[in-house]
């Protein structure tokens, strides 16, 4: 093989030199990246305004509403896969690119598709599945949120980012913030701490507090809201943060740029519904792009029974969420396998929320039991060769049910969003490190005590 000599006696084959050259260009581009151009639009009123830095809500809007990014670049031009999630930077509201990200990977299913009798089943996989090029080390699509949100954050920000999570989101933000030295406070239910596993100890800039055992995701959110009464801390914003939604929307960008057209159906399990809202928004941008079709894919989302607040509201054709006793909700959240789907206060009712997304796309919500999700997980492992999370099993069962009921036809183009998988593969042979809470609070803590004790963690 022809070789090129550099720096005296060091020799590089041409292919290796080319690899070095390409990576140097990529690193230069990431370091010199200019903020993506966009404006904000309030869904309820249609008002368009500028982003002053970390806008979560429209200050002039009186009714509950999401805001949406309107990108200056109307046609998407994906970058090289080496940019990770930032290959879709045209449609991410970011100021900088962080190191270590991976984009979701889409491929056409063969064995699972054959089992279901589908000729156009495309799987968008976020997790660890090296055979297809998927290498998210947290094994969850929550990485797409974390790299986008933290990329929106000013490099010189002196406030501490606060994220409440049922588990996977916390793991993703912990990894991204630890790797990039971004101060972070996580709030997680104590019953979900087993989700906070890592390859190695985290940077000291990441701290964790927990809501005591018996609490759920809503209790973790309440705890984080108490902390946010101090100006030292910055609310990540959840579904209201455009960076979170547009990061999750990269799953659809991955699928559509691979398939070459907008799918007919989109399947995903939901806890808050943020991923499905993001899918709808990405779909609208792709229609405006003009190269991938004009259809709205039907959002087919699912919840893990018996925790079914959005399912119950949807089946009652109610924009408003129905009453749900706190203690019953906690018991239901405890009984489901897919703990990440246990959000009691999802962005369902507000303008631009899941109710609107389902109505606009002609979508539906399914309920899936633990046993049904487990059977779907086994089927995916048998046919596609990798383990998937409970939530992804919930989504797959909804697809299986739709095929059986002939809602989905054999030739329909279907996107199945596998939001997490490959954890067993990734963890095999590794000694894991678990993040432990610095403080565990009762379910009804005193606000001043919370602020004082948490602030001391970052002294």
Secondary structure as the mmCIF struct_conf table of DSSP 4:
data_model
#
loop_
_struct_conf.conf_type_id
_struct_conf.id
_struct_conf.beg_label_comp_id
_struct_conf.beg_label_asym_id
_struct_conf.beg_label_seq_id
_struct_conf.end_label_comp_id
_struct_conf.end_label_asym_id
_struct_conf.end_label_seq_id
STRN STRN1 UNK A 3 UNK A 6
TURN_TY1_P TURN_TY1_P1 UNK A 7 UNK A 9
STRN STRN2 UNK A 10 UNK A 13
HELX_RH_AL_P HELX_RH_AL_P1 UNK A 14 UNK A 31
TURN_TY1_P TURN_TY1_P2 UNK A 32 UNK A 32
HELX_LH_PP_P HELX_LH_PP_P1 UNK A 33 UNK A 37
STRN STRN3 UNK A 38 UNK A 42
TURN_TY1_P TURN_TY1_P3 UNK A 43 UNK A 45
STRN STRN4 UNK A 48 UNK A 49
BEND BEND1 UNK A 53 UNK A 54
BEND BEND2 UNK A 57 UNK A 57
TURN_TY1_P TURN_TY1_P4 UNK A 59 UNK A 60
BEND BEND3 UNK A 63 UNK A 63
STRN STRN5 UNK A 65 UNK A 65
STRN STRN6 UNK A 67 UNK A 71
BEND BEND4 UNK A 72 UNK A 72
BEND BEND5 UNK A 75 UNK A 75
HELX_RH_3T_P HELX_RH_3T_P1 UNK A 81 UNK A 91
BEND BEND6 UNK A 92 UNK A 92
BEND BEND7 UNK A 95 UNK A 95
TURN_TY1_P TURN_TY1_P5 UNK A 99 UNK A 100
STRN STRN7 UNK A 105 UNK A 108
BEND BEND8 UNK A 110 UNK A 110
HELX_RH_AL_P HELX_RH_AL_P2 UNK A 111 UNK A 116
TURN_TY1_P TURN_TY1_P6 UNK A 117 UNK A 117
BEND BEND9 UNK A 119 UNK A 120
STRN STRN8 UNK A 121 UNK A 125
BEND BEND10 UNK A 127 UNK A 127
STRN STRN9 UNK A 128 UNK A 129
HELX_RH_3T_P HELX_RH_3T_P2 UNK A 130 UNK A 132
TURN_TY1_P TURN_TY1_P7 UNK A 133 UNK A 133
STRN STRN10 UNK A 134 UNK A 135
TURN_TY1_P TURN_TY1_P8 UNK A 137 UNK A 138
STRN STRN11 UNK A 140 UNK A 140
TURN_TY1_P TURN_TY1_P9 UNK A 141 UNK A 141
HELX_RH_AL_P HELX_RH_AL_P3 UNK A 142 UNK A 152
BEND BEND11 UNK A 153 UNK A 153
TURN_TY1_P TURN_TY1_P10 UNK A 155 UNK A 156
BEND BEND12 UNK A 159 UNK A 159
STRN STRN12 UNK A 160 UNK A 165
BEND BEND13 UNK A 166 UNK A 167
HELX_RH_AL_P HELX_RH_AL_P4 UNK A 168 UNK A 179
TURN_TY1_P TURN_TY1_P11 UNK A 180 UNK A 181
STRN STRN13 UNK A 184 UNK A 189
HELX_RH_3T_P HELX_RH_3T_P3 UNK A 190 UNK A 195
STRN STRN14 UNK A 197 UNK A 198
BEND BEND14 UNK A 199 UNK A 200
HELX_LH_PP_P HELX_LH_PP_P2 UNK A 201 UNK A 203
TURN_TY1_P TURN_TY1_P12 UNK A 204 UNK A 205
STRN STRN15 UNK A 206 UNK A 211
HELX_LH_PP_P HELX_LH_PP_P3 UNK A 212 UNK A 212
TURN_TY1_P TURN_TY1_P13 UNK A 213 UNK A 214
HELX_RH_AL_P HELX_RH_AL_P5 UNK A 217 UNK A 227
TURN_TY1_P TURN_TY1_P14 UNK A 228 UNK A 229
BEND BEND15 UNK A 230 UNK A 230
TURN_TY1_P TURN_TY1_P15 UNK A 231 UNK A 232
STRN STRN16 UNK A 233 UNK A 235
HELX_RH_3T_P HELX_RH_3T_P4 UNK A 238 UNK A 240
HELX_RH_AL_P HELX_RH_AL_P6 UNK A 242 UNK A 248
TURN_TY1_P TURN_TY1_P16 UNK A 249 UNK A 249
HELX_RH_AL_P HELX_RH_AL_P7 UNK A 250 UNK A 259
BEND BEND16 UNK A 260 UNK A 261
BEND BEND17 UNK A 264 UNK A 264
STRN STRN17 UNK A 265 UNK A 269
BEND BEND18 UNK A 271 UNK A 273
HELX_RH_AL_P HELX_RH_AL_P8 UNK A 274 UNK A 289
BEND BEND19 UNK A 291 UNK A 292
BEND BEND20 UNK A 294 UNK A 294
HELX_LH_PP_P HELX_LH_PP_P4 UNK A 295 UNK A 297
STRN STRN18 UNK A 298 UNK A 304
TURN_TY1_P TURN_TY1_P17 UNK A 305 UNK A 306
HELX_RH_AL_P HELX_RH_AL_P9 UNK A 309 UNK A 315
TURN_TY1_P TURN_TY1_P18 UNK A 316 UNK A 317
BEND BEND21 UNK A 319 UNK A 320
HELX_LH_PP_P HELX_LH_PP_P5 UNK A 321 UNK A 323
HELX_RH_AL_P HELX_RH_AL_P10 UNK A 326 UNK A 335
BEND BEND22 UNK A 337 UNK A 337
HELX_RH_3T_P HELX_RH_3T_P5 UNK A 339 UNK A 341
BEND BEND23 UNK A 344 UNK A 345
BEND BEND24 UNK A 347 UNK A 347
BEND BEND25 UNK A 349 UNK A 350
STRN STRN19 UNK A 351 UNK A 351
TURN_TY1_P TURN_TY1_P19 UNK A 352 UNK A 352
BEND BEND26 UNK A 353 UNK A 353
HELX_RH_AL_P HELX_RH_AL_P11 UNK A 354 UNK A 361
TURN_TY1_P TURN_TY1_P20 UNK A 362 UNK A 362
STRN STRN20 UNK A 364 UNK A 368
HELX_RH_AL_P HELX_RH_AL_P12 UNK A 370 UNK A 384
BEND BEND27 UNK A 385 UNK A 386
STRN STRN21 UNK A 388 UNK A 388
HELX_RH_AL_P HELX_RH_AL_P13 UNK A 390 UNK A 404
TURN_TY1_P TURN_TY1_P21 UNK A 405 UNK A 406
BEND BEND28 UNK A 407 UNK A 408
TURN_TY1_P TURN_TY1_P22 UNK A 410 UNK A 411
BEND BEND29 UNK A 412 UNK A 412
STRN STRN22 UNK A 414 UNK A 418
STRN STRN23 UNK A 420 UNK A 421
HELX_RH_AL_P HELX_RH_AL_P14 UNK A 423 UNK A 427
TURN_TY1_P TURN_TY1_P23 UNK A 428 UNK A 429
HELX_LH_PP_P HELX_LH_PP_P6 UNK A 430 UNK A 432
STRN STRN24 UNK A 433 UNK A 434
BEND BEND30 UNK A 438 UNK A 438
STRN STRN25 UNK A 439 UNK A 441
TURN_TY1_P TURN_TY1_P24 UNK A 443 UNK A 444
HELX_RH_AL_P HELX_RH_AL_P15 UNK A 447 UNK A 457
TURN_TY1_P TURN_TY1_P25 UNK A 458 UNK A 458
#
